[in-house]
Amino acid sequence: QVQLVESGGGLVQAGGSLRLSCAASGSISRVNAMAWYRQAPGKQREYVATITSDGTTNYAGSVKGRFTLSRDNAKNTVYLQMNSLKPEDTAVYYCNAGFIRAGMYYTMDYWGKGTLVTVSS
């Protein structure tokens, strides 16, 4: 089993920065990647970024160039550094454990409880 705990959310002004953390415990052999998703009120949960076991990253077009995903394997933690934040980045951010198959990321039913990021104008 996998347990995920997000932290680091808060309120920032547009143009500011924030770093989110996702601490993982336990393991599932199928899992070979982790991802961040976000969900704004009244909207669908949206893909943000993924990172593989070897550190390869992928980003949604809406955040590419502004967000950076990294991992600390010794701490079993992934980080999402968010720069140049915009009001449209406001959402609850969720960590997910999943896997990559044929270059595509697939979620598994392992989610954290989320951490709220609010970006003011």
C-alpha positions in Angstrom: 0.0 0.0 0.0 1.0 3.6 -0.6 0.3 6.6 1.6 0.8 10.1 0.4 0.8 13.3 2.4 1.0 16.7 0.7 2.1 19.9 2.4 3.3 23.4 1.6 0.1 25.1 0.4 -0.8 28.6 1.4 -1.8 32.0 0.1 0.5 33.9 -2.1 0.3 36.9 -4.4 0.4 36.7 -8.1 4.0 36.4 -9.3 5.1 34.7 -6.0 6.5 31.3 -5.4 5.5 28.3 -3.3 7.0 24.8 -2.9 4.8 21.8 -2.3 6.0 18.5 -0.8 4.6 15.0 -1.1 5.9 12.5 1.3 5.3 8.8 0.4 5.3 5.7 2.5 4.8 2.1 1.6 5.2 0.8 -1.9 3.4 -0.9 -4.8 5.6 -2.7 -7.3 3.6 -1.4 -10.2 4.2 2.2 -9.2 7.1 3.7 -11.1 6.1 7.4 -11.2 4.4 10.1 -9.2 2.3 13.0 -10.3 0.7 16.2 -9.2 -2.9 17.0 -10.1 -4.9 20.0 -9.1 -8.6 20.8 -8.8 -10.2 24.2 -8.6 -13.7 24.7 -7.3 -16.3 23.6 -9.8 -13.7 22.2 -12.2 -12.4 18.7 -13.1 -9.2 17.5 -11.6 -6.4 18.5 -13.8 -3.0 17.0 -14.6 0.0 19.1 -13.6 3.2 17.1 -13.8 4.9 13.7 -13.4 8.3 12.5 -12.4 9.6 9.0 -12.9 11.9 6.9 -10.8 15.0 8.1 -12.6 13.9 11.8 -12.3 12.5 12.3 -15.8 9.8 15.0 -15.7 6.8 16.0 -17.7 4.6 19.1 -17.3 1.2 20.2 -18.5 1.5 23.1 -20.9 -0.2 25.5 -18.5 2.6 25.2 -16.0 5.6 24.3 -18.1 8.4 26.8 -17.6 7.0 28.0 -14.2 6.8 24.8 -12.2 9.6 22.3 -11.5 9.2 18.8 -10.1 12.0 17.0 -8.3 12.4 14.2 -5.9 14.5 13.1 -2.9 14.6 9.4 -3.0 16.3 9.2 0.4 13.3 11.0 1.9 10.7 9.3 -0.3 9.5 12.8 -1.1 8.7 14.7 -4.3 8.6 18.5 -4.5 6.7 20.9 -6.8 8.4 24.2 -7.0 5.9 26.7 -8.3 7.2 30.1 -9.6 5.4 33.0 -11.3 2.2 31.9 -9.8 -1.1 33.1 -11.4 -4.6 33.4 -9.9 -5.6 30.6 -12.3 -3.2 28.3 -10.4 -5.5 28.5 -7.4 -6.6 24.9 -6.6 -6.2 22.0 -4.2 -3.1 20.2 -5.3 -3.0 16.4 -5.0 -0.1 14.0 -5.1 -0.7 10.7 -7.0 1.2 7.4 -7.3 0.9 5.8 -10.7 2.8 4.2 -13.6 4.0 4.9 -17.1 3.1 2.6 -19.9 4.1 3.3 -23.5 5.0 6.9 -22.5 1.6 7.6 -20.9 0.9 8.2 -17.3 -1.8 6.3 -15.6 -3.1 7.1 -12.1 -3.6 4.5 -9.5 -6.0 4.9 -6.6 -3.4 6.4 -4.3 -4.0 10.0 -3.5 -3.1 12.4 -0.8 -5.7 14.6 0.9 -4.5 17.6 -1.0 -3.0 21.0 0.0 -4.7 24.3 -0.9 -2.9 26.9 -3.0 -4.5 30.3 -3.3 -3.0 32.9 -5.5 -4.4 36.4 -5.1 -4.4 39.1 -7.8 
